[in-house]
Amino acid sequence: MTEFWVSNAKHWCKYCKVWMQGDKMSIKNHEMGKGHKEICEEFFAEQRKKRSGVTTDERDLKKQLAAIEKAAAAAVEQDLSSGSVQYSSAGSTHGVQG
């Protein structure tokens, strides 16, 4: 019987961006290595930083929108109290008096 060549499975480490043998022992040795652990820690730290940055930006945006809404409500209230703008029962403006 003639033996034929069989390709061994390879494993790709997405953190280190390297190929290695696909057997469990090779993968385990790589994942237990100092270099792999350092690269994974950097990757996850970057992910945490991105996630916290997004939430901070969203919080800032919500604060700014709340301040704008508050200022707009105060301006409308001032306009209504001074009588410069009248609202109909439907809620639309009819024009400026004065």
N, C-alpha and C positions, 0 to 999 in steps of 0.2 A: 504494500500500500504506500502510495506517495503522500508525503506530508506537504501541506500547502501553508502559505503564509497567512496569518490572521492578525489583523490590526487590533492592538490592545486599546481599550477605552481610555480616553484622556479626560481629565477634570480641569475646568477653567475656574480659577479663583477670581471673582469679580472685584475684590478689594485690592489684591496685589497685581492683578492683570497678568497672571502667569499660567501656563499649562503645566500639569503634573500627571503622573500615573493615576489611573482611575481606580486603583484598589483602595480599600478602606484604610490600610495602614499608611499609605503615602499621603492620603488626604488628612488623616489624623496627625501625622508628623508635621505636615505643613501648618495646619491650624493651631498646633501647640507651639509653634515657633515664635520667637521673640519679634521678628520682623512682621509677621502676619498680625500679631496682636497689636503692635504699634500702629500699623496701617488701619486696622479696623477701628481702633480707638479714635484716630484722627477723623475717619469717615463719619463715625457716629457723633463725634463732637461737632463736626460741621453741620450734620443734619439737625442737631439740637439747636445750633446757632441760627440756622435758617428758619426753623419752626418758631423760635422765640422772636425773631426779627419780624416775621409776618404778623404774629399776634400783637406785637408792639405797634406796628404800623396800623393795624386795624383799630386798635384802641385809640391811637392818636386821631385817626380819621373820624371815629365815632364822636370823640370829644369836640373836634372842629365842627362837625355837622350839628351837634347839639347846641354849640355856641351860636352858629349861624341861625338855626331855628329859633333860638331864644331871642336873638336880636331882631329877627324878622317879626316875631310875635309882638315884641315891644313896639316896633315901628308901626305895625298895624293898629295896635291899641292906642298909640299916640295919635295916629291919623283919625281914628274913629272918635276919640275924645275931643279932638280939636274941631271936628266937623268938616274937615277938608275932603273926606271921602265918605260916600253913603253906600250902604249895601242894601240890596233888595232882599226879599224873603228867599229868593233862589240862591243868594250868596254871591252874585256877580256884582261888580262895581258899575255904577251908572255915570261916573264922571267926577271931576274935581270941581268943588265949589270955591268961590272966593275970588 
